[in-house]
Amino acid sequence: MKRSDKSETIWFVTGSQHLYGEETLRTVAADAKRVAEALDSSNLIPAEVTVGPVVTTPEAITNVCRDANSDRSCAGVIFWMHTFSPAKMWIQGLLTLEKPFLHFHTQSNRDIPWDSIDMDFMNLNQSAHGGREFGFITSRLQRRPTIVVGHWSDSRALREIGEWTRAVRGLTATRSLKVARFGDNMRQVAVTEGDKVAAQARFGYQVNGYGVGDLVEVVNEVSETEVDATVSEYEEMYEVAAELRADGPRRESLRAEARTEGGIRRFLENDGYSAFTTTFEDLHGLPQLPGLSVQRLMSQGYGFGAEGDWKTAALIRVMKAMGDGLGGTSFMEDYTYHMDPSGNLVLGAHMLEVCPSIALGKPTLEIHPLSIGGKADPVRLVFGAQPGPALNATIVDLGSRFRMIVNEVHAVSQPADLPRLPVARVLWEAHPTLPVAATCWILAGGAHHTGFSTGVTTNMLEMYAEMLGIEFLLIDATTTVRAFKKELRWNEAAYHVGSAGRF
């Protein structure tokens, strides 16, 4: 079944000109309707695609771009040049357009009709060079769209448009995002710091700080009835350890965490927050470091960052919006390595806060000591992760600009049990190899906190970064350290002399 958010639509707008006559324009409009309907019906595109006008004058182009800006339900625009559309007509409209746009370089017919092709056919089906005219003006104006080339019936082209649609969804989530920080940054840690003013100017999201006491007040307002309902949900969804069951000696610890979950959720809902941070260095008034509550809220779509890491909290919320229905996304940290020469592996985990959306099987609900934070033993979900292709992504603040770094990985099954490590975790192979991946990540200044996802793709994140005008670096199966160093040097020059970068 097609997954879509009907509150947001993608407009499909077609370019042409009056030179070809009204009959041709009627055919163009009919073809545009057919293509838009095909996109809208595709299960590969998780959004509603609506056919827009065939634009043939500068005024019409500018008007449709202004209409897109003012229509809150319009998330983005797809432009198709069915015929040749002189690009000077597009200048004002493209300069006016504030929504992300995609250039679909396609044509109505899939094949050349060898026996019947004539000049009338050629005049009607001019996408091949009409798209190049449009491409010149977008490049000249430095309005670089996502470009998808291929026939509108081709699954590869539809998949790419679907990935762009998900990147647009991430951008929409970014611009409406608010991050609540409970407490400050973990003391003396560098990479989780950053310029919140520059972030709001570049991304559009807000980051606001609160004393933990503000949260504790709301937590304490959660009723026993609400706690009972949440605990019942735990018992339905997870394998609960004996000591946390109704007749167990640690039952009150489970109820305390259920109360914390309800309080955090209420706090976030009351003020429209969709991401948050905590830190184990500021837990005054909370009985334990929030573990289960954070895991649960992430599984419900909230972004999270530990130790005050607001950039990762925002990124995870965005990645959850992008990857909805495709796989899991979680807060993650590269914790320790398996450096066996026959196969290097990374063990990703955190103290407690890994999202069960990536879990393999039914998580167990357990309580164990935590040798950091100085609070009561925290309750947490324990599980391993599903094997398969995945990625880790981070955004860092370099002072002069924001940089996104992505490493493609492959999650693998645990080769042995981990009986003395009662935390959620995932084991992966880093592409191309651990030595190359770690070297490049460190060279790029990549953070130790990431968004780990089995559903979000590299293409989605790259499109998202391009929409925001931030630097994007990829570490994948083809990466070499030598080439990566060169890319870093080129980017330094490009962002120093170019208009992209910081506000």
C-alpha positions as CSV (number, residue, x, y, z in Angstrom):
1,M,0.0,0.0,0.0
2,K,1.3,3.5,-0.9
3,R,2.4,5.4,2.2
4,S,1.8,9.1,2.0
5,D,1.3,12.2,4.1
6,K,-1.8,13.8,2.5
7,S,-1.2,17.0,4.4
8,E,1.8,17.6,2.2
9,T,1.8,17.5,-1.6
10,I,4.3,17.6,-4.4
11,W,3.4,19.8,-7.4
12,F,4.1,18.6,-10.9
13,V,4.6,21.6,-13.2
14,T,5.4,21.3,-16.9
15,G,7.3,23.8,-19.0
16,S,6.5,24.7,-22.7
17,Q,5.8,27.8,-24.8
18,H,3.1,29.2,-27.1
19,L,5.3,28.8,-30.3
20,Y,3.9,25.3,-30.9
21,G,0.2,26.2,-31.0
22,E,-2.8,25.3,-28.9
23,E,-3.2,21.7,-30.1
24,T,0.3,20.9,-29.0
25,L,-0.2,22.5,-25.7
26,R,-3.4,20.4,-25.1
27,T,-1.3,17.3,-25.8
28,V,1.4,18.6,-23.4
29,A,-1.3,19.1,-20.7
30,A,-2.7,15.6,-21.2
31,D,0.8,14.0,-21.1
32,A,1.6,16.0,-17.9
33,K,-1.6,14.7,-16.3
34,R,-0.7,11.1,-17.2
35,V,2.8,11.4,-15.8
36,A,1.7,13.1,-12.6
37,E,-0.9,10.4,-12.0
38,A,1.7,7.7,-12.6
39,L,4.0,9.3,-10.0
40,D,1.1,9.7,-7.6
41,S,0.1,6.1,-7.9
42,S,3.6,4.7,-7.5
43,N,4.3,2.8,-4.2
44,L,7.9,4.0,-4.6
45,I,6.9,7.7,-4.0
46,P,5.5,8.1,-0.5
47,A,3.7,11.4,-1.2
48,E,0.7,12.8,-3.0
49,V,1.8,14.2,-6.4
50,T,-0.7,16.6,-8.0
51,V,-0.6,17.9,-11.5
52,G,0.0,21.6,-11.8
53,P,-0.3,23.9,-14.8
54,V,1.6,23.9,-18.1
55,V,3.5,27.2,-17.9
56,T,4.3,29.1,-21.0
57,T,5.1,32.7,-20.0
58,P,7.4,34.4,-17.4
59,E,4.3,35.6,-15.6
60,A,2.8,32.1,-15.3
61,I,6.1,30.7,-14.1
62,T,6.5,33.3,-11.5
63,N,2.9,33.0,-10.3
64,V,3.1,29.2,-9.9
65,C,6.3,29.6,-7.9
66,R,4.7,32.2,-5.6
67,D,1.7,30.0,-5.2
68,A,3.9,27.1,-4.2
69,N,5.6,29.3,-1.6
70,S,2.3,30.5,-0.1
71,D,0.6,27.0,0.0
72,R,1.6,25.4,3.2
73,S,0.6,22.0,1.9
74,C,3.1,22.2,-0.9
75,A,6.3,20.5,0.2
76,G,8.1,20.7,-3.1
77,V,7.9,21.1,-6.8
78,I,8.8,18.7,-9.7
79,F,9.5,20.5,-13.0
80,W,9.4,18.8,-16.4
81,M,10.3,20.4,-19.7
82,H,8.0,18.5,-22.1
83,T,9.0,20.8,-25.0
84,F,11.6,23.5,-25.3
85,S,10.8,26.2,-22.7
86,P,13.1,29.3,-23.2
87,A,14.9,29.6,-19.9
88,K,14.9,33.4,-19.6
89,M,11.2,32.9,-18.8
90,W,12.2,31.0,-15.7
91,I,14.6,33.5,-14.1
92,Q,12.2,35.4,-11.8
93,G,10.2,32.3,-10.9
94,L,13.3,30.3,-9.9
95,L,14.6,33.3,-7.9
96,T,11.3,33.6,-6.2
97,L,10.8,29.9,-5.4
98,E,11.5,29.0,-1.8
99,K,10.4,25.3,-1.9
100,P,12.8,22.5,-2.9
101,F,12.5,21.4,-6.5
102,L,13.4,18.5,-8.6
103,H,14.1,18.5,-12.4
104,F,12.6,15.4,-13.9
105,H,14.4,14.9,-17.2
106,T,11.9,12.5,-18.8
107,Q,9.7,12.3,-21.9
108,S,6.2,11.2,-22.6
109,N,7.1,8.4,-25.0
110,R,9.6,5.7,-23.8
111,D,10.7,4.6,-27.3
112,I,11.4,6.3,-30.6
113,P,8.6,5.3,-33.0
114,W,11.0,4.3,-35.8
115,D,8.4,3.9,-38.5
116,S,6.3,6.9,-37.9
117,I,8.5,9.6,-36.4
118,D,8.3,12.9,-38.2
119,M,8.9,16.6,-37.4
120,D,5.5,17.0,-35.7
121,F,6.6,14.3,-33.3
122,M,10.0,16.0,-32.8
123,N,8.4,19.4,-32.1
124,L,6.2,17.9,-29.4
125,N,8.8,15.7,-27.7
126,Q,11.7,18.0,-27.0
127,S,12.6,17.0,-23.5
128,A,16.1,16.0,-24.5
129,H,17.2,19.6,-25.3
130,G,14.4,21.4,-23.4
131,G,15.8,19.9,-20.2
132,R,19.3,21.1,-21.1
133,E,18.0,24.7,-21.5
134,F,16.4,24.5,-18.1
135,G,19.6,23.0,-16.6
136,F,21.6,25.9,-17.9
137,I,19.4,28.5,-16.1
138,T,19.3,26.6,-12.8
139,S,23.1,26.4,-12.9
140,R,23.5,30.0,-14.0
141,L,21.3,31.1,-11.1
142,Q,23.0,28.7,-8.7
143,R,19.6,27.1,-8.0
144,R,20.8,23.5,-8.2
145,P,17.9,21.1,-8.0
146,T,18.0,17.3,-7.7
147,I,18.0,15.9,-11.2
148,V,16.4,12.6,-12.1
149,V,16.8,11.2,-15.6
150,G,14.7,8.3,-17.0
151,H,11.3,7.4,-18.3
152,W,8.4,8.0,-15.9
153,S,7.6,4.3,-16.0
154,D,11.0,3.2,-15.0
155,S,11.3,1.9,-11.4
156,R,14.8,3.3,-10.9
157,A,13.7,6.8,-11.8
158,L,10.6,6.4,-9.6
159,R,12.8,5.2,-6.7
160,E,15.0,8.3,-7.0
161,I,12.0,10.6,-7.0
162,G,10.8,8.7,-3.9
163,E,14.1,9.3,-2.2
164,W,13.9,13.0,-3.1
165,T,10.4,13.1,-1.6
166,R,11.7,11.6,1.6
167,A,14.5,14.2,1.7
168,V,11.8,16.9,1.3
169,R,9.9,15.4,4.2
170,G,13.1,15.6,6.2
171,L,13.5,19.3,5.2
172,T,9.9,20.0,6.2
173,A,10.5,18.3,9.6
174,T,13.7,20.4,10.0
175,R,12.0,23.7,9.5
176,S,9.3,23.0,12.1
177,L,11.7,21.3,14.6
178,K,12.2,22.3,18.2
179,V,14.8,20.6,20.4
180,A,14.5,20.7,24.2
181,R,17.8,20.4,26.1
182,F,17.3,19.2,29.7
183,G,20.5,20.4,31.3
184,D,23.6,21.6,29.4
185,N,26.3,19.9,27.4
186,M,28.4,17.2,28.9
187,R,31.3,19.1,30.5
188,Q,34.5,19.5,28.5
189,V,33.2,17.7,25.4
190,A,33.8,19.6,22.2
191,V,31.9,18.0,19.3
192,T,28.5,18.1,20.9
193,E,28.8,21.9,21.3
194,G,27.9,24.3,18.5
195,D,26.4,27.6,17.4
196,K,22.7,27.4,17.9
197,V,22.1,30.7,16.2
198,A,23.9,29.6,13.1
199,A,22.0,26.3,13.2
200,Q,18.6,28.1,13.3
201,A,19.6,30.3,10.4
202,R,20.9,27.4,8.3
203,F,18.4,24.6,9.2
204,G,15.5,26.5,10.6
205,Y,15.1,24.5,13.9
206,Q,15.1,25.9,17.4
207,V,17.2,24.7,20.3
208,N,16.1,25.7,23.8
209,G,17.5,24.9,27.2
210,Y,15.6,23.9,30.4
211,G,16.7,23.2,33.9
212,V,16.2,19.6,34.8
213,G,13.9,20.9,37.6
214,D,11.5,22.1,35.0
215,L,11.2,18.6,33.7
216,V,11.0,17.0,37.2
217,E,7.9,19.2,38.0
218,V,6.1,17.7,35.0
219,V,7.3,14.1,35.7
220,N,5.9,14.4,39.3
221,E,2.5,15.4,37.8
222,V,2.1,12.0,36.0
223,S,-0.8,10.1,37.7
224,E,-0.7,6.6,39.0
225,T,-3.3,5.7,36.4
226,E,-1.0,6.9,33.6
227,V,1.8,4.9,35.1
228,D,-0.3,1.8,35.3
229,A,-1.3,2.1,31.6
230,T,2.3,2.6,30.5
231,V,3.6,-0.4,32.6
232,S,0.8,-2.6,31.1
233,E,2.1,-1.5,27.6
234,Y,5.6,-2.6,28.7
235,E,4.4,-6.0,29.7
236,E,2.6,-6.5,26.3
237,M,5.6,-5.4,24.2
238,Y,8.7,-6.7,25.9
239,E,10.0,-9.7,27.8
240,V,10.1,-8.3,31.4
241,A,12.8,-9.5,33.7
242,A,11.4,-11.3,36.8
243,E,12.6,-8.6,39.3
244,L,10.6,-6.0,37.4
245,R,7.3,-7.9,37.3
246,A,4.3,-7.2,39.5
247,D,5.6,-9.4,42.3
248,G,9.3,-8.5,41.7
249,P,11.6,-6.6,44.2
250,R,12.5,-3.9,41.6
251,R,8.9,-3.1,40.4
252,E,9.1,0.5,41.7
253,S,12.1,1.2,39.5
254,L,10.0,0.2,36.5
255,R,7.1,2.4,37.6
256,A,9.6,5.3,38.2
257,E,10.8,5.0,34.6
258,A,7.2,4.9,33.3
259,R,6.5,8.1,35.2
260,T,9.6,9.7,33.6
261,E,8.5,8.6,30.1
262,G,5.1,10.2,30.7
263,G,6.6,13.4,32.0
264,I,9.1,13.8,29.2
265,R,6.4,13.2,26.6
266,R,4.0,15.7,28.2
267,F,6.7,18.3,28.4
268,L,7.6,17.9,24.8
269,E,3.9,17.9,23.6
270,N,3.0,20.9,25.7
271,D,5.5,23.1,23.8
272,G,5.7,21.5,20.4
273,Y,9.1,19.8,20.8
274,S,10.0,16.8,18.6
275,A,13.5,16.2,19.9
276,F,15.3,16.4,23.2
277,T,18.6,15.8,25.0
278,T,19.7,14.7,28.4
279,T,23.0,14.4,30.2
280,F,24.1,12.1,33.0
281,E,26.0,15.0,34.6
282,D,22.7,16.8,35.3
283,L,20.0,14.5,36.7
284,H,19.0,16.5,39.8
285,G,15.5,15.3,40.9
286,L,15.3,12.3,38.6
287,P,15.7,8.9,40.2
288,Q,17.8,7.4,37.4
289,L,19.3,8.2,34.1
290,P,16.4,8.0,31.6
291,G,17.0,4.9,29.6
292,L,13.8,3.0,28.8
293,S,11.9,6.2,28.5
294,V,14.3,7.6,26.0
295,Q,14.3,4.4,24.0
296,R,10.5,4.4,23.9
297,L,10.2,8.0,22.9
298,M,12.6,7.5,20.1
299,S,10.6,4.5,18.9
300,Q,7.6,6.9,18.7
301,G,9.4,9.3,16.4
302,Y,11.2,11.7,18.7
303,G,14.8,12.7,18.1
304,F,17.3,12.2,20.9
305,G,20.9,13.1,21.7
306,A,22.8,12.1,24.8
307,E,25.1,14.4,26.8
308,G,23.4,17.6,25.5
309,D,24.0,16.7,21.8
310,W,21.3,18.8,20.1
311,K,22.7,18.4,16.6
312,T,22.3,14.6,16.7
313,A,18.9,14.9,18.4
314,A,17.7,17.1,15.5
315,L,19.3,14.8,12.9
316,I,17.7,11.7,14.3
317,R,14.2,13.3,14.3
318,V,14.8,14.3,10.6
319,M,16.0,10.8,9.7
320,K,13.0,9.3,11.4
321,A,10.8,11.5,9.2
322,M,12.7,10.5,6.1
323,G,12.7,6.8,6.8
324,D,9.2,6.4,8.1
325,G,8.0,2.9,7.0
326,L,11.4,1.8,5.6
327,G,13.4,0.7,8.7
328,G,14.7,1.8,12.0
329,T,16.7,4.8,13.1
330,S,18.5,5.2,16.4
331,F,20.9,7.4,18.3
332,M,24.2,5.5,18.2
333,E,27.8,5.7,19.2
334,D,30.9,3.8,17.9
335,Y,31.8,2.2,21.2
336,T,34.5,-0.4,20.7
337,Y,36.3,-2.4,17.9
338,H,36.8,-6.0,17.1
339,M,40.2,-5.8,15.3
340,D,40.6,-9.5,14.2
341,P,42.7,-9.4,11.0
342,S,40.2,-11.8,9.4
343,G,37.4,-9.3,9.8
344,N,37.2,-6.0,11.6
345,L,33.9,-5.1,13.3
346,V,32.5,-2.1,15.2
347,L,30.3,-2.5,18.3
348,G,27.8,0.3,18.4
349,A,25.9,1.0,21.6
350,H,25.4,3.6,24.3
351,M,24.9,3.5,28.0
352,L,21.2,2.9,27.6
353,E,19.7,5.0,24.8
354,V,19.4,2.8,21.6
355,C,16.0,2.8,19.8
356,P,14.1,-0.5,19.6
357,S,13.1,0.3,16.0
358,I,16.3,-1.4,15.0
359,A,15.8,-4.5,17.2
360,L,16.1,-8.1,16.1
361,G,13.2,-9.9,17.8
362,K,11.5,-9.0,21.0
363,P,13.6,-6.8,23.4
364,T,14.0,-7.8,27.0
365,L,13.2,-5.2,29.8
366,E,15.9,-5.3,32.4
367,I,17.5,-3.4,35.3
368,H,21.2,-3.3,36.0
369,P,23.8,-1.0,37.7
370,L,25.3,1.9,35.7
371,S,28.8,2.9,36.8
372,I,28.3,6.5,35.8
373,G,25.9,9.3,36.8
374,G,25.6,8.5,40.5
375,K,21.9,7.6,40.4
376,A,19.8,4.5,41.0
377,D,20.1,1.5,38.7
378,P,18.4,2.4,35.4
379,V,15.8,0.3,33.6
380,R,16.5,-0.4,29.9
381,L,15.6,-2.4,26.8
382,V,18.3,-4.9,25.9
383,F,18.5,-6.3,22.3
384,G,20.7,-7.0,19.3
385,A,20.0,-5.3,16.0
386,Q,18.7,-6.6,12.7
387,P,21.5,-7.5,10.2
388,G,21.6,-5.8,6.8
389,P,22.7,-2.7,5.0
390,A,22.7,0.5,7.1
391,L,24.5,3.8,7.6
392,N,25.8,6.1,10.2
393,A,25.4,9.9,9.8
394,T,26.5,12.9,11.7
395,I,26.5,16.7,11.4
396,V,29.3,18.7,12.9
397,D,29.8,22.4,13.4
398,L,33.2,23.5,12.0
399,G,32.9,27.1,12.9
400,S,32.9,28.2,9.2
401,R,30.1,25.8,8.1
402,F,28.2,22.7,9.0
403,R,29.3,19.4,7.6
404,M,27.4,16.1,7.2
405,I,29.4,12.9,7.1
406,V,27.9,9.5,6.2
407,N,29.5,6.1,6.4
408,E,27.7,3.2,4.8
409,V,28.0,0.0,6.9
410,H,26.6,-3.5,7.0
411,A,25.1,-4.7,10.3
412,V,25.9,-8.3,11.1
413,S,24.8,-11.0,13.6
414,Q,26.7,-11.3,16.8
415,P,29.2,-14.1,16.6
416,A,28.7,-14.8,20.3
417,D,26.5,-13.9,23.2
418,L,27.3,-10.9,25.4
419,P,26.0,-12.1,28.8
420,R,27.7,-9.4,30.8
421,L,26.8,-6.4,28.5
422,P,23.1,-5.7,29.2
423,V,22.6,-2.9,26.8
424,A,21.1,-2.6,23.3
425,R,23.8,-2.8,20.7
426,V,24.5,-3.3,17.0
427,L,27.5,-4.9,15.3
428,W,28.6,-3.7,11.9
429,E,31.2,-3.9,9.2
430,A,32.3,-0.4,8.1
431,H,32.7,0.2,4.4
432,P,35.1,0.0,2.7
433,T,37.2,-1.3,5.7
434,L,37.4,-0.2,9.3
435,P,40.9,1.3,8.8
436,V,39.8,3.5,5.8
437,A,36.4,4.4,7.3
438,A,37.8,5.4,10.7
439,T,40.7,7.3,9.1
440,C,38.4,9.3,6.9
441,W,35.8,9.9,9.6
442,I,38.5,11.2,11.9
443,L,40.0,13.4,9.2
444,A,36.6,14.9,8.6
445,G,36.1,15.7,12.3
446,G,33.2,13.3,12.5
447,A,31.4,13.0,15.9
448,H,31.3,10.0,18.1
449,H,27.5,10.3,18.2
450,T,25.6,9.4,15.0
451,G,22.2,8.6,13.6
452,F,22.2,4.9,12.7
453,S,19.6,3.8,10.2
454,T,18.5,0.7,8.3
455,G,15.9,2.6,6.3
456,V,17.3,6.0,5.3
457,T,19.6,6.0,2.3
458,T,22.7,7.9,1.3
459,N,20.8,9.5,-1.5
460,M,18.2,10.9,0.8
461,L,20.8,12.5,3.1
462,E,22.8,13.9,0.2
463,M,19.7,15.5,-1.3
464,Y,18.8,16.9,2.1
465,A,22.3,18.4,2.6
466,E,22.1,20.0,-0.9
467,M,18.7,21.5,-0.1
468,L,20.2,23.1,3.0
469,G,23.5,24.1,1.4
470,I,25.7,22.2,3.8
471,E,28.8,20.2,3.0
472,F,28.3,16.5,2.4
473,L,31.0,13.8,2.7
474,L,30.4,10.1,1.9
475,I,32.5,7.2,3.1
476,D,31.5,4.1,1.1
477,A,32.8,1.0,-0.6
478,T,34.7,3.1,-3.2
479,T,36.4,5.5,-0.7
480,T,40.2,5.8,-0.5
481,V,42.0,7.9,2.0
482,R,44.0,9.7,-0.7
483,A,40.9,10.7,-2.6
484,F,39.1,11.7,0.6
485,K,42.0,14.0,1.7
486,K,41.8,15.7,-1.7
487,E,38.0,16.2,-1.3
488,L,38.6,17.8,2.1
489,R,41.1,20.2,0.6
490,W,38.8,21.1,-2.3
491,N,35.9,21.6,0.0
492,E,37.9,24.0,2.2
493,A,38.7,26.1,-0.8
494,A,35.1,25.9,-2.2
495,Y,33.5,26.9,1.1
496,H,36.1,29.7,1.7
497,V,35.4,31.4,-1.7
498,G,31.8,30.4,-2.3
499,S,28.5,31.6,-1.0
500,A,27.7,28.3,0.7
501,G,28.5,27.8,4.3
502,R,27.7,29.7,7.5
503,F,25.2,32.5,8.2
